[in-house]
Amino acid sequence: MEEKLRIIEKDARQAMASAGSLEELNEIRLKYLGKKGELTQVLRGMGALSAEERPRIGQVANEVRASIDQELAARTTVLKELAIGQRLKEEGIDVTLPGVPVLRGGRHPLSIVSEEIQTFFLGLGYSIADGPEIETDYYNFEALNLPKDHPARDMQDTFFINNQTLLRTHTSPVQVRTMEKMAPELPVKIIVPGKVYRRDDDATHSPMFSQVEGLAVDRRITFSDLKGTLDLFAREMFGPKTKTRFRPSYFPFTEPSAEVDISCVMCGGKGCRVCSHTGWLEILGSGMVHPQVLEVSGYNSEQVTGFAFGMGVERITMLKYGIDDLRVLFDNDLRFLQQF
Ligand code: DAH
């Protein structure tokens, strides 16, 4: 009987090793290990063995079974791999080819700079406010101390929709809108990032551009607060060596008003082509909020003061990255955008 078992072992292993497919292998498995399989038949005959023989033959039978199982498992693995290889070949997939790279998007330089500005002021405790891009004459001009026929209206070429409605020319109207909502609550500390529109179009002007407005109103806010805030801002944005210069200026909604320059980012103040050999670059307009603007917004100008400022995000982006034509910011040319 032992001999019989060893023969079955040898035959089964040989047959399995040469099986050409998983189906064939399964047939062989049934032939030997199935209910009516050869090994099964032999084992059934074990009952007829004597008590001395049974344990020894039983052990041989177990060895044979294990040996056949082992070959079965090994051949199954090989045949499965072959089958996969075959399918890949038929379907024409070469898994060793490099994959198709997934293009990752990036942030637009204007978004990067706008968010940097916002992050800075959020850190100083400002909140973000917004208002409509289609604005009324009242908020865009009147409430900001620019009555009809005021010559300062000519500072901004405007897209009117009708007599009373226009595309806002600056983010300053959101100063009034926000104060109206908050009065008499103090302090008011907001920044207003947003798009604005002017009838302007050349290498440094676009009919649509972005501003960030700032407004701080409280008891005892002074011009030094404005200077300290913007000086810190300039150093944060353009590097710790940056100097600021406040030049007297005029805006109808601030008194006094100042234009703020930073030391030239290219030459550090020595004078070069970028700063027209002055050593300075203008970055924003600012001033102390005009009492009239506080009053129309619901604040008592005898009791509170405030400062405000407004900057162009395109201009700051151009200075920060040394971009000399504003229009590349709107062309959506990936060769330009991928540099950020
Ligand atoms: N609104 C002005 C503009 O668009 C910029 C500006 C100047 C805003 C002075 C201010 C300010 O808040 O105080 O040209």
Residues whose N, C-alpha, C, O or C-beta is under 5 A from the ligand:
A	BS01	DAH	T169 H170 S172 G214 F251 T254 G285 S286 G287 A308 F309 G310
